[in-house]
Amino acid sequence: MNDFRAPAPFRFVGCVELREMLGRKAADVQQLMAGIEEVPADSIYYHTHSYFLRYEHGPSLFPSDFATWVAVSVRDRVLSERLGLIDPFEFRDVEGLRAAIVATIDDHLKSLWNVPRLIHGDPFEFVSSHILEVDLELSAQSLQEFRDHLATVDRSVLFNHICEAKIRKGRHSGDFILWIGSESGLNLPDLATQIAAIQPIGLTLEGIRTRTLDILDHWLARTVPA
């Protein structure tokens, strides 16, 4: 079997999330929009991308805290569904995502006579996210090693190398795809393209792991001599 070895190994790095309460709340949709416009980018990140790190079995309703609060606490089904359709992974940075969320809420408010208000539960509380990396001292130099480690590492590793790499570190393909496709890595651009085609929206981190492993297993199986 071709072992597909890379000149430079891939280092698996996990992460932990530190949360900072910003002391800002919203009791209606207008206040929610104003908060989204004004809070630090790290707060937008927390309420969207970090959602995937916090929920092991997937988001309860929608892929953002904003959409979930509007659905559960404000009971505005139309707006919650519109917010739920915004895929945070489609944006190259948090500011683009922020603008899309604000535009969606603003457009919705323009169609209403009254501002939807809190009718159940607590006001929306803005939180900020700070990610600290944790070096696992785990690396892979071959495709088989990469596949085997990917199958067992903590899901924070997936979050760090997918979400953090794409949104906060400017590596827009994500670390897995960059290493697999680049000359300094495995130099398998066709395989990298297949993995890049995985759409994270609607999936958990475990779902992304499973689909990635399926692609890797299929690729490795093709290299086994008949």
N, C-alpha and C positions, 0 to 999 in steps of 0.2 A: 504494500500500500504506500502511495506517495504521502510522506509525512508533512509536506508543506511547512517547512521551517522558515522562520523569519530572522533577518539579521539582528533585529532588536526585539526583545521580549515585550509582551504586554503585561503591565502591572495592574493587578486588581486592587482598587481603592474604594473602600466603603465610606460612609458618612453618618454623621448624627446631626439632627436639626435642633438648634436652639431657638426658642420662641420668645418674642418680645411683645408684650401687650402695649399697644400704642395709646390707650386711654381715649380712643375715639369710638363712638357708637353711632348707629343709624336706626331710627324707629320708623322710617318710611323710605320709599324708593327714591325720592328727591335727595334725602340725606345720604342714602347709599351712593348715589351717583356723585354727589359732591365729595364724599370721602374717597371714592375710587379715583377721582380727578386729582386729589391733593396728597394722598398718603405716599410714602416712599415706594419705589419700585419693588423693594423686597417684600412689601405687604401684598402687592398684586401677585407676586410670585408665590407667596405662601398660600393664598386663597385659590390659586389655580394649579400650577405645577406640583406644589408640595402636597396637594390633595392625594396624589398617587402614592406618595410615600407613607402618608398617615393611614390609608385604608388598605389593609392587606388583601381583602377580598373584593376590592373595588369600591368606587363611590356609591353612596346610598341611593342617590337619584341622578345627579348630573355631575359632570366633571369640573365643578367649581363650587366653592362655598357660596358665591353670590347667587348662582342659580338655585341652589338647594334652599337657601334662606328665603328667597322670593317665593319658592314653591310651598315650603312648609309653614313659614311664619307670616307671610303676607297673603298667601293663597292666590297669587296672580299667576294662573296657569299659562297664559299666553306669553308673558314676559319670561317666566322660568324656562319655557321651552325654547324661546329665542336665544336666551343666554346659554342654554345647554347645547345649542348647535355650534357655538363658538369653540373651535378646536385650538387649544393653547399651543399645540405643537406646530400649527401652521405659521406661526409668527417667529421671525428671526430674533426678536428682542421683546422685552416686557412692555416697552412703551407702545409698540404697535398693538399688542394685545390690549393694553389699557385703553387705547383710543377706540378700538373696536367695541369693547364692553360699554364705554361711555356713550358712543354713538347709538348703540342698540337701545340702551335705557332712555336716552334723550328722545329718540324717534318714537318709542312706545309712549312716553309721557305726553308727547304732542298730540296723541290720538285720544287722550282721556280728558274728562272734565275735572276729575279729582285725583289727587296723588294717592296711590295705594299705600296703606299704612299697616303696621304691625297689628295682627289680630290674634296671634297665637305664639306662645313661647317668649323668647328674649330678644332684645334688640341685637342687631348685627354688631359684632365687636371686631374691630380691625386689629390684626396681629401681623407682626413682621417675622420674616424667616432668615436665620443665619445658619449656614451650613459649614460644618467642620469636617474635614477629610480624616479618614482613619486608614492608615497604611496597613494592609493585611499581610504584608510580606509574602504575597502569593503572586506568581507570575507564570506565563505560558509562552513558549517559543514555537510550538507547533500547533497546527489546527486542532489535532486531537486533544492536546493538553488544554487548549482554550475551551473547547467544547466541554470537557470533563469538569473544569473549574466553574464554568458558567452554570452548569447544572446544579451546583451545590452552594455557591456563594450566597450570602445574605442579600435580600432584595435591595438593601441600601446601596449595594454595589451597582445594581442596574440603574437606580435613580441617579447616582453620581455620574456614571459614564454615559447616560442618555440625556436626562433632563438638565443636569448641571452643566454638562459639557456643551450642550446645544445653546442654552439660553444665557447662562452667566459667563461662560468661558469662550464663547465665540467659535467653538468647533461645531459648526452647524450640522454636520453629518452624524455627530456622536462619536465617541472614542472607539467603540467596537468596529464600526464601519470604516473609520479612518485607518485603523491598524490592519484590518483584513484587506483593504483595497490598496494601500500605499506600498511604494517600493521599499520603504524602511520597515514595513510589516510583512505580511504574507504575500502581497502583490497578487491578490485574487480579486480584481475589480468586478468580474461577473458575479462572484459570490457576494461581494459587498453590495452590489446593486439589488440583488434578491432580498437581502436583509433590510436595505433601505426602503423597500416597498411595503414593509409592515407598517400599518397605520395604527398608532397608539390609541387614538380616540376610541372609546368603547371597550378598551382592554385594561386589565390591571398590569402591574409590573410582572406578575407571574404569567399572565397571558402573553406578554411580550417575550418573556423567557422561553415559554413553551414553543411559540412560533419560530423563534430564532433557533432553538435546538432542533426543531423539525427540519429546517433548511440545512443546518450543519450536518445532521445525520444523513440526509439525502445526498448531500455533496460528498461526504466521506464514503458512503456506500458505493458511489459511482467509481471510486478510485480503487476498489478492491478487485484484483485480477480475477477473471472468470476461471 
